[in-house]
């Protein structure tokens, strides 16, 4: 009984080999990196040669799969990267990514890519961002990082008219918390920062929240974080 089976297997070996080669070829084709992936990996490997290559590839892969409008920036001082996704439009995602990156790492960042396009070196140069230096009265138009839906929130729109004490905490990702109704400025500021830091979407790797405004004064330039 075994001999016919052996003969059949031998006869089918060319077809089996052909099918295996075809499957392997298809799999290889499906996993070919895109032009953006190749370019970003090259730029990032040059900027941060000590970064473990698998970590770099994961970041690039996450960026490629992220929802538009998206951008990625690099902070040379800390040798770290910052990504933003699903912003309101391509026209704002670059600056908001740079704002988030600078708020997170404390110094200007360089824009590397927006959506599926690499940013030319001259256009992605590091520069100061005025909304992170702003120190006047609260003004919705001066809010950095955040999406339009947050700017339109009732607690943000009515912030100026809200009785003191009140405070706003801001995370580099665009998360924003408004707190009012507590007895003192310190309790209000601490509550805003702690609630922002404890938000469900927070990750330890994405850094702390910062006090954006205390009463009607914008204090983001002081980079105040919550300390128990």
MOURCOR-V456367 format. One record per residue. N is the residue number from 1. RES is the residue in one small letter. NEAR is the number of other C-alpha atoms within 12 Angstrom. Layout:
BEGIN
N_RES_NEAR, N_RES_NEAR
END
This chain:
BEGIN
1_x_7, 2_x_8, 3_x_9, 4_x_10, 5_x_11, 6_x_12, 7_x_12, 8_x_15, 9_x_15, 10_x_14, 11_x_13, 12_x_14, 13_x_14, 14_x_13, 15_x_14, 16_x_15, 17_x_15, 18_x_13, 19_x_14, 20_x_14, 21_x_14, 22_x_14, 23_x_14, 24_x_14, 25_x_14, 26_x_13, 27_x_12, 28_x_12, 29_x_12, 30_x_11, 31_x_12, 32_x_13, 33_x_17, 34_x_18, 35_x_15, 36_x_26, 37_x_29, 38_x_21, 39_x_23, 40_x_38, 41_x_32, 42_x_20, 43_x_28, 44_x_35, 45_x_24, 46_x_17, 47_x_23, 48_x_23, 49_x_16, 50_x_14, 51_x_19, 52_x_14, 53_x_17, 54_x_13, 55_x_19, 56_x_27, 57_x_24, 58_x_17, 59_x_27, 60_x_36, 61_x_21, 62_x_21, 63_x_33, 64_x_33, 65_x_21, 66_x_21, 67_x_21, 68_x_26, 69_x_30, 70_x_36, 71_x_45, 72_x_43, 73_x_45, 74_x_39, 75_x_34, 76_x_25, 77_x_19, 78_x_18, 79_x_23, 80_x_32, 81_x_39, 82_x_40, 83_x_47, 84_x_44, 85_x_34, 86_x_27, 87_x_30, 88_x_24, 89_x_22, 90_x_23, 91_x_16, 92_x_26, 93_x_36, 94_x_42, 95_x_43, 96_x_43, 97_x_47, 98_x_46, 99_x_46, 100_x_47, 101_x_46, 102_x_43, 103_x_41, 104_x_37, 105_x_30, 106_x_29, 107_x_27, 108_x_34, 109_x_36, 110_x_42, 111_x_42, 112_x_43, 113_x_41, 114_x_39, 115_x_34, 116_x_26, 117_x_25, 118_x_30, 119_x_24, 120_x_15, 121_x_14, 122_x_12, 123_x_16, 124_x_25, 125_x_21, 126_x_25, 127_x_20, 128_x_21, 129_x_28, 130_x_22, 131_x_29, 132_x_37, 133_x_24, 134_x_25, 135_x_22, 136_x_22, 137_x_20, 138_x_29, 139_x_23, 140_x_31, 141_x_19, 142_x_26, 143_x_40, 144_x_41, 145_x_40, 146_x_37, 147_x_30, 148_x_24, 149_x_18, 150_x_24, 151_x_26, 152_x_16, 153_x_17, 154_x_15, 155_x_23, 156_x_31, 157_x_20, 158_x_19, 159_x_30, 160_x_26, 161_x_17, 162_x_22, 163_x_20, 164_x_26, 165_x_29, 166_x_39, 167_x_44, 168_x_45, 169_x_45, 170_x_46, 171_x_43, 172_x_41, 173_x_39, 174_x_39, 175_x_36, 176_x_36, 177_x_36, 178_x_39, 179_x_37, 180_x_33, 181_x_19, 182_x_20, 183_x_16, 184_x_19, 185_x_25, 186_x_24, 187_x_24, 188_x_29, 189_x_39, 190_x_35, 191_x_34, 192_x_39, 193_x_37, 194_x_32, 195_x_31, 196_x_35, 197_x_32, 198_x_21, 199_x_21, 200_x_10, 201_x_15, 202_x_20, 203_x_16, 204_x_12, 205_x_15, 206_x_24, 207_x_26, 208_x_33, 209_x_40, 210_x_43, 211_x_44, 212_x_51, 213_x_45, 214_x_40, 215_x_33, 216_x_27, 217_x_26, 218_x_33, 219_x_30, 220_x_37, 221_x_27, 222_x_19, 223_x_29, 224_x_27, 225_x_30, 226_x_27, 227_x_16, 228_x_10
END
